[in-house]
Amino acid sequence: MEFARGLMRFNPKKEGMPHLQAYRDRIAERPSATF
């Protein structure tokens, strides 16, 4: 779980990856993604 903390701060949109950000946004909308 430690490695995931760094990934949570990663912002694909700021890194020039808008499609990856859109994918992450769609995944975050799923009921299974909330806890």
All heavy atoms as TSV, in Angstrom:
chain	resi	resn	atom	element	x	y	z
A	1	MET	N	N	0.819	-1.204	0.000
A	1	MET	CA	C	0.000	0.000	0.000
A	1	MET	C	C	0.860	1.264	0.000
A	1	MET	O	O	0.389	2.299	-0.391
A	1	MET	CB	C	-0.912	0.002	1.224
A	1	MET	CG	C	-2.011	-1.044	1.181
A	1	MET	SD	S	-3.125	-0.885	-0.208
A	1	MET	CE	C	-4.035	0.544	0.248
A	2	GLU	N	N	2.072	1.157	0.421
A	2	GLU	CA	C	2.932	2.345	0.466
A	2	GLU	C	C	3.141	2.958	-0.921
A	2	GLU	O	O	3.149	4.163	-1.062
A	2	GLU	CB	C	4.281	2.012	1.100
A	2	GLU	CG	C	4.211	1.745	2.581
A	2	GLU	CD	C	3.779	2.958	3.376
A	2	GLU	OE1	O	4.224	4.079	3.079
A	2	GLU	OE2	O	2.967	2.780	4.300
A	3	PHE	N	N	3.305	2.111	-1.942
A	3	PHE	CA	C	3.544	2.651	-3.280
A	3	PHE	C	C	2.329	3.410	-3.809
A	3	PHE	O	O	2.460	4.321	-4.615
A	3	PHE	CB	C	3.943	1.539	-4.254
A	3	PHE	CG	C	2.791	0.708	-4.729
A	3	PHE	CD1	C	2.131	1.019	-5.890
A	3	PHE	CD2	C	2.357	-0.391	-3.989
A	3	PHE	CE1	C	1.065	0.252	-6.331
A	3	PHE	CE2	C	1.293	-1.156	-4.425
A	3	PHE	CZ	C	0.647	-0.837	-5.597
A	4	ALA	N	N	1.143	3.039	-3.355
A	4	ALA	CA	C	-0.074	3.686	-3.851
A	4	ALA	C	C	-0.189	5.130	-3.381
A	4	ALA	O	O	-0.825	5.937	-4.048
A	4	ALA	CB	C	-1.299	2.894	-3.407
A	5	ARG	N	N	0.437	5.461	-2.277
A	5	ARG	CA	C	0.374	6.853	-1.803
A	5	ARG	C	C	0.981	7.807	-2.825
A	5	ARG	O	O	0.456	8.885	-3.053
A	5	ARG	CB	C	1.080	6.977	-0.461
A	5	ARG	CG	C	0.315	6.335	0.642
A	5	ARG	CD	C	0.990	6.528	1.962
A	5	ARG	NE	N	0.240	5.799	2.988
A	5	ARG	CZ	C	0.606	5.703	4.224
A	5	ARG	NH1	N	1.725	6.280	4.635
A	5	ARG	NH2	N	-0.120	5.026	5.086
A	6	GLY	N	N	2.066	7.414	-3.425
A	6	GLY	CA	C	2.684	8.242	-4.459
A	6	GLY	C	C	1.814	8.351	-5.694
A	6	GLY	O	O	1.757	9.398	-6.336
A	7	LEU	N	N	1.124	7.280	-6.035
A	7	LEU	CA	C	0.242	7.304	-7.198
A	7	LEU	C	C	-0.960	8.198	-6.984
A	7	LEU	O	O	-1.490	8.767	-7.938
A	7	LEU	CB	C	-0.219	5.882	-7.530
A	7	LEU	CG	C	0.854	4.942	-8.063
A	7	LEU	CD1	C	0.270	3.547	-8.243
A	7	LEU	CD2	C	1.424	5.448	-9.363
A	8	MET	N	N	-1.411	8.326	-5.757
A	8	MET	CA	C	-2.570	9.174	-5.487
A	8	MET	C	C	-2.236	10.644	-5.753
A	8	MET	O	O	-3.096	11.427	-6.110
A	8	MET	CB	C	-3.039	8.993	-4.043
A	8	MET	CG	C	-3.542	7.599	-3.746
A	8	MET	SD	S	-4.891	7.069	-4.794
A	8	MET	CE	C	-6.184	8.122	-4.198
A	9	ARG	N	N	-0.979	11.008	-5.591
A	9	ARG	CA	C	-0.559	12.395	-5.834
A	9	ARG	C	C	-0.262	12.652	-7.309
A	9	ARG	O	O	-0.162	13.788	-7.726
A	9	ARG	CB	C	0.682	12.706	-4.997
A	9	ARG	CG	C	0.349	12.852	-3.541
A	9	ARG	CD	C	1.561	13.321	-2.763
A	9	ARG	NE	N	1.651	12.454	-1.590
A	9	ARG	CZ	C	2.643	11.643	-1.323
A	9	ARG	NH1	N	3.684	11.586	-2.110
A	9	ARG	NH2	N	2.627	10.888	-0.259
A	10	PHE	N	N	-0.103	11.591	-8.085
A	10	PHE	CA	C	0.204	11.726	-9.509
A	10	PHE	C	C	-1.005	12.292	-10.236
A	10	PHE	O	O	-2.108	11.776	-10.134
A	10	PHE	CB	C	0.584	10.360	-10.076
A	10	PHE	CG	C	0.797	10.359	-11.560
A	10	PHE	CD1	C	1.850	11.050	-12.124
A	10	PHE	CD2	C	-0.047	9.659	-12.393
A	10	PHE	CE1	C	2.058	11.047	-13.496
A	10	PHE	CE2	C	0.150	9.643	-13.760
A	10	PHE	CZ	C	1.200	10.343	-14.313
A	11	ASN	N	N	-0.802	13.374	-10.965
A	11	ASN	CA	C	-1.888	14.027	-11.700
A	11	ASN	C	C	-1.574	13.940	-13.191
A	11	ASN	O	O	-0.801	14.746	-13.717
A	11	ASN	CB	C	-2.019	15.489	-11.256
A	11	ASN	CG	C	-3.245	16.147	-11.839
A	11	ASN	OD1	O	-3.739	15.743	-12.872
A	11	ASN	ND2	N	-3.724	17.169	-11.180
A	12	PRO	N	N	-2.171	12.960	-13.895
A	12	PRO	CA	C	-1.878	12.778	-15.320
A	12	PRO	C	C	-2.184	14.011	-16.168
A	12	PRO	O	O	-1.482	14.287	-17.133
A	12	PRO	CB	C	-2.767	11.614	-15.737
A	12	PRO	CG	C	-3.113	10.913	-14.480
A	12	PRO	CD	C	-3.101	11.954	-13.410
A	13	LYS	N	N	-3.207	14.745	-15.788
A	13	LYS	CA	C	-3.574	15.928	-16.582
A	13	LYS	C	C	-2.437	16.948	-16.576
A	13	LYS	O	O	-2.109	17.523	-17.607
A	13	LYS	CB	C	-4.855	16.548	-16.026
A	13	LYS	CG	C	-5.437	17.620	-16.910
A	13	LYS	CD	C	-6.780	18.060	-16.387
A	13	LYS	CE	C	-7.409	19.073	-17.313
A	13	LYS	NZ	N	-8.729	19.478	-16.836
A	14	LYS	N	N	-1.814	17.151	-15.425
A	14	LYS	CA	C	-0.693	18.092	-15.335
A	14	LYS	C	C	0.537	17.578	-16.065
A	14	LYS	O	O	1.392	18.357	-16.463
A	14	LYS	CB	C	-0.339	18.349	-13.867
A	14	LYS	CG	C	-1.349	19.192	-13.145
A	14	LYS	CD	C	-0.895	19.469	-11.731
A	14	LYS	CE	C	-1.916	20.304	-10.992
A	14	LYS	NZ	N	-1.513	20.535	-9.592
A	15	GLU	N	N	0.628	16.272	-16.224
A	15	GLU	CA	C	1.767	15.667	-16.911
A	15	GLU	C	C	1.541	15.559	-18.419
A	15	GLU	O	O	2.337	14.949	-19.116
A	15	GLU	CB	C	2.034	14.264	-16.337
A	15	GLU	CG	C	2.375	14.256	-14.876
A	15	GLU	CD	C	3.720	14.898	-14.570
A	15	GLU	OE1	O	4.619	14.829	-15.421
A	15	GLU	OE2	O	3.857	15.473	-13.474
A	16	GLY	N	N	0.441	16.123	-18.904
A	16	GLY	CA	C	0.156	16.088	-20.335
A	16	GLY	C	C	-0.505	14.790	-20.794
A	16	GLY	O	O	-0.329	14.391	-21.932
A	17	MET	N	N	-1.234	14.134	-19.887
A	17	MET	CA	C	-1.905	12.876	-20.208
A	17	MET	C	C	-3.404	12.985	-19.928
A	17	MET	O	O	-3.931	12.344	-19.019
A	17	MET	CB	C	-1.295	11.748	-19.367
A	17	MET	CG	C	0.175	11.586	-19.550
A	17	MET	SD	S	0.803	10.334	-18.430
A	17	MET	CE	C	2.521	10.708	-18.468
A	18	PRO	N	N	-4.118	13.791	-20.698
A	18	PRO	CA	C	-5.536	14.004	-20.413
A	18	PRO	C	C	-6.385	12.744	-20.546
A	18	PRO	O	O	-7.370	12.589	-19.829
A	18	PRO	CB	C	-5.960	15.066	-21.419
A	18	PRO	CG	C	-4.985	14.928	-22.547
A	18	PRO	CD	C	-3.693	14.513	-21.896
A	19	HIS	N	N	-6.010	11.836	-21.428
A	19	HIS	CA	C	-6.803	10.618	-21.606
A	19	HIS	C	C	-6.677	9.705	-20.392
A	19	HIS	O	O	-7.646	9.075	-19.979
A	19	HIS	CB	C	-6.394	9.874	-22.879
A	19	HIS	CG	C	-6.608	10.694	-24.116
A	19	HIS	ND1	N	-7.859	10.996	-24.595
A	19	HIS	CD2	C	-5.736	11.302	-24.942
A	19	HIS	CE1	C	-7.754	11.743	-25.676
A	19	HIS	NE2	N	-6.458	11.944	-25.905
A	20	LEU	N	N	-5.486	9.638	-19.839
A	20	LEU	CA	C	-5.280	8.846	-18.631
A	20	LEU	C	C	-6.065	9.452	-17.466
A	20	LEU	O	O	-6.668	8.729	-16.680
A	20	LEU	CB	C	-3.797	8.756	-18.278
A	20	LEU	CG	C	-3.447	7.950	-17.045
A	20	LEU	CD1	C	-3.991	6.523	-17.130
A	20	LEU	CD2	C	-1.943	7.934	-16.832
A	21	GLN	N	N	-6.114	10.774	-17.383
A	21	GLN	CA	C	-6.886	11.428	-16.333
A	21	GLN	C	C	-8.373	11.123	-16.504
A	21	GLN	O	O	-9.080	10.860	-15.528
A	21	GLN	CB	C	-6.648	12.932	-16.330
A	21	GLN	CG	C	-7.367	13.653	-15.207
A	21	GLN	CD	C	-6.897	13.221	-13.835
A	21	GLN	OE1	O	-5.710	13.214	-13.571
A	21	GLN	NE2	N	-7.807	12.858	-12.957
A	22	ALA	N	N	-8.859	11.156	-17.722
A	22	ALA	CA	C	-10.266	10.850	-17.980
A	22	ALA	C	C	-10.591	9.419	-17.556
A	22	ALA	O	O	-11.650	9.159	-16.977
A	22	ALA	CB	C	-10.589	11.057	-19.456
A	23	TYR	N	N	-9.682	8.499	-17.834
A	23	TYR	CA	C	-9.865	7.102	-17.420
A	23	TYR	C	C	-9.932	7.009	-15.899
A	23	TYR	O	O	-10.819	6.360	-15.348
A	23	TYR	CB	C	-8.715	6.256	-17.966
A	23	TYR	CG	C	-8.649	4.876	-17.379
A	23	TYR	CD1	C	-9.524	3.888	-17.795
A	23	TYR	CD2	C	-7.716	4.562	-16.392
A	23	TYR	CE1	C	-9.474	2.612	-17.249
A	23	TYR	CE2	C	-7.661	3.293	-15.844
A	23	TYR	CZ	C	-8.535	2.331	-16.273
A	23	TYR	OH	O	-8.477	1.084	-15.714
A	24	ARG	N	N	-9.020	7.659	-15.212
A	24	ARG	CA	C	-9.008	7.620	-13.747
A	24	ARG	C	C	-10.287	8.241	-13.176
A	24	ARG	O	O	-10.818	7.765	-12.185
A	24	ARG	CB	C	-7.785	8.356	-13.206
A	24	ARG	CG	C	-6.499	7.591	-13.454
A	24	ARG	CD	C	-5.306	8.318	-12.929
A	24	ARG	NE	N	-5.224	8.157	-11.480
A	24	ARG	CZ	C	-4.361	8.789	-10.711
A	24	ARG	NH1	N	-3.491	9.625	-11.239
A	24	ARG	NH2	N	-4.340	8.589	-9.419
A	25	ASP	N	N	-10.777	9.293	-13.815
A	25	ASP	CA	C	-12.021	9.919	-13.358
A	25	ASP	C	C	-13.205	8.965	-13.516
A	25	ASP	O	O	-14.063	8.886	-12.631
A	25	ASP	CB	C	-12.287	11.214	-14.122
A	25	ASP	CG	C	-11.275	12.305	-13.796
A	25	ASP	OD1	O	-10.573	12.205	-12.758
A	25	ASP	OD2	O	-11.178	13.260	-14.594
A	26	ARG	N	N	-13.258	8.242	-14.644
A	26	ARG	CA	C	-14.352	7.288	-14.860
A	26	ARG	C	C	-14.293	6.151	-13.845
A	26	ARG	O	O	-15.321	5.726	-13.324
A	26	ARG	CB	C	-14.301	6.713	-16.284
A	26	ARG	CG	C	-14.736	7.678	-17.350
A	26	ARG	CD	C	-14.957	7.001	-18.692
A	26	ARG	NE	N	-13.844	6.207	-19.148
A	26	ARG	CZ	C	-12.814	6.650	-19.863
A	26	ARG	NH1	N	-12.758	7.918	-20.207
A	26	ARG	NH2	N	-11.847	5.835	-20.238
A	27	ILE	N	N	-13.106	5.660	-13.557
A	27	ILE	CA	C	-12.955	4.587	-12.579
A	27	ILE	C	C	-13.381	5.075	-11.195
A	27	ILE	O	O	-14.033	4.354	-10.439
A	27	ILE	CB	C	-11.497	4.079	-12.551
A	27	ILE	CG1	C	-11.130	3.442	-13.887
A	27	ILE	CG2	C	-11.263	3.115	-11.406
A	27	ILE	CD1	C	-11.975	2.256	-14.283
A	28	ALA	N	N	-13.019	6.301	-10.851
A	28	ALA	CA	C	-13.349	6.853	-9.531
A	28	ALA	C	C	-14.854	7.005	-9.340
A	28	ALA	O	O	-15.332	7.028	-8.197
A	28	ALA	CB	C	-12.658	8.204	-9.348
A	29	GLU	N	N	-15.620	7.106	-10.427
A	29	GLU	CA	C	-17.074	7.254	-10.334
A	29	GLU	C	C	-17.778	5.944	-10.008
A	29	GLU	O	O	-18.939	5.954	-9.604
A	29	GLU	CB	C	-17.631	7.807	-11.647
A	29	GLU	CG	C	-17.229	9.232	-11.919
A	29	GLU	CD	C	-17.680	9.713	-13.286
A	29	GLU	OE1	O	-18.251	8.920	-14.046
A	29	GLU	OE2	O	-17.445	10.890	-13.582
A	30	ARG	N	N	-17.104	4.836	-10.180
A	30	ARG	CA	C	-17.728	3.532	-9.931
A	30	ARG	C	C	-17.996	3.328	-8.440
A	30	ARG	O	O	-17.196	3.713	-7.598
A	30	ARG	CB	C	-16.814	2.405	-10.408
A	30	ARG	CG	C	-16.608	2.384	-11.895
A	30	ARG	CD	C	-15.708	1.247	-12.264
A	30	ARG	NE	N	-15.508	1.191	-13.700
A	30	ARG	CZ	C	-14.885	0.198	-14.316
A	30	ARG	NH1	N	-14.382	-0.804	-13.634
A	30	ARG	NH2	N	-14.752	0.234	-15.615
A	31	PRO	N	N	-19.124	2.732	-8.111
A	31	PRO	CA	C	-19.432	2.468	-6.708
A	31	PRO	C	C	-18.369	1.599	-6.016
A	31	PRO	O	O	-18.081	1.793	-4.843
A	31	PRO	CB	C	-20.765	1.723	-6.749
A	31	PRO	CG	C	-21.366	2.067	-8.066
A	31	PRO	CD	C	-20.210	2.324	-8.995
A	32	SER	N	N	-17.762	0.704	-6.760
A	32	SER	CA	C	-16.750	-0.173	-6.159
A	32	SER	C	C	-15.452	0.574	-5.830
A	32	SER	O	O	-14.613	0.052	-5.098
A	32	SER	CB	C	-16.451	-1.335	-7.098
A	32	SER	OG	O	-15.951	-0.858	-8.327
A	33	ALA	N	N	-15.278	1.774	-6.371
A	33	ALA	CA	C	-14.055	2.543	-6.129
A	33	ALA	C	C	-14.128	3.350	-4.834
A	33	ALA	O	O	-13.118	3.864	-4.380
A	33	ALA	CB	C	-13.775	3.465	-7.297
A	34	THR	N	N	-15.303	3.456	-4.258
A	34	THR	CA	C	-15.442	4.212	-3.007
A	34	THR	C	C	-15.337	3.261	-1.831
A	34	THR	O	O	-15.782	2.123	-1.887
A	34	THR	CB	C	-16.786	4.949	-2.946
A	34	THR	OG1	O	-17.835	4.027	-3.042
A	34	THR	CG2	C	-16.912	5.962	-4.073
A	35	PHE	N	N	-14.731	3.734	-0.790
A	35	PHE	CA	C	-14.622	2.906	0.416
A	35	PHE	C	C	-14.570	3.767	1.640
A	35	PHE	O	O	-14.521	4.872	1.726
A	35	PHE	CB	C	-13.428	1.971	0.383
A	35	PHE	CG	C	-12.123	2.598	0.030
A	35	PHE	CD1	C	-11.156	2.787	1.002
A	35	PHE	CD2	C	-11.836	2.986	-1.265
A	35	PHE	CE1	C	-9.935	3.344	0.671
A	35	PHE	CE2	C	-10.631	3.536	-1.594
A	35	PHE	CZ	C	-9.673	3.721	-0.627
